[in-house]
Amino acid sequence: MIIRSIGVRRIPQCASVLVNYASSSEMYYNQKRYISTSIRQPMSLIPTASSLVAASPSNIKPYLQLMRVDKPIGTWLLYWPCTWSIAMATPAGQLPSLYMLSIFGTGAFLMRSAGCVINDLWDKDFDKQVERTKLRPLACGLLSEKQAVGLLAGLLSSSLAILLQLNWFSVAVGASSMALVVGYPLAKRYTYWPQFMLGATLNWSVLIAWAEMGHVKDFGIFLPLYTATILHTVIYDTIYSHQDKADDIMIGVKSTALRLGADTKKWLTAFGVGTVASLTACGMASDQTWPYYVALAATTAQLGWQIGSVDIDNGADCWDKFKSNSWMGIILFTGIVMSTLLKEKEDPKQSKNAATLEVEDIDDVVVS
């Protein structure tokens, strides 16, 4: 009553919740929020991505939100398969190139951000009808389509600059992924299996890294690795899409969550078996040593845990299980690096034996 009497206008819903949207990724669960009355508040020494976005200038914040800078899990899930490919292609006894890891890390951030912009441009009208996404900058009107396209142009130009640091074959492989990047948002309009297209899109960097490292003929290694990453993506994104299944039914968006329904865990178990089998085949083809298989066992346990324990009817639990997949990335990357370092003990002997055999062959030729 007091506010109305002094003539203060009502703030639009989109603007009034902007700060909360930036600082909390879980506000759509409609959970109660409590304010502590304690004088001393616990503070993290390392600021989170969401807190940095929340503290950013108001004219920049919507762009950062459109890029999902406040939710870096997507960038990590895009980046980890790159690291697996780079580490697996690294010569025996060596650490993976920091330069390559940095190049692909930067590319993962830029392309994930570009993908989010493209997705929101396609889905703006759908997002308005979904509780979890209705406050996204395009959906609620904080940014116009023209502003989003301008941001997209900058992100794609920066991504191209990163890609041009690689060899020309890698550039060609990378450029060919744009059809997938643009097409994925359309897939969920026509098929209940868009997660497979998402997997093929997100993990294309596995092929780029393999091409850059000069192992394009090792089909027995990088194709099983690529297959494993696609199946892994189907697993975690199916869990993720269960958050929106009620809204998706109403607005007509398709997903594996709707297709699999109550049988989700059975299918995810099958996809998990396929993931582990592909990673095993990849390890055998690339002569991995025991740390790789220890990491693979831990990866198997992590997949089994999240598939077995996820509550597909609980949005908060689906989000937590989705985020846990970053641990799988760390575990497997560490295992591949350690495995490659241990190959140093084996390779000198193999090289010596090969050299000995070569000398003996030469002697036989000379004698004959």
Summary of the structure (lengths in Angstrom):
residues: 368
radius of gyration: 24.1
end to end distance: 108.6
largest distance: 110.3
contacts: 1113
relative contact order: 0.10
helix: 74%
strand: 0%
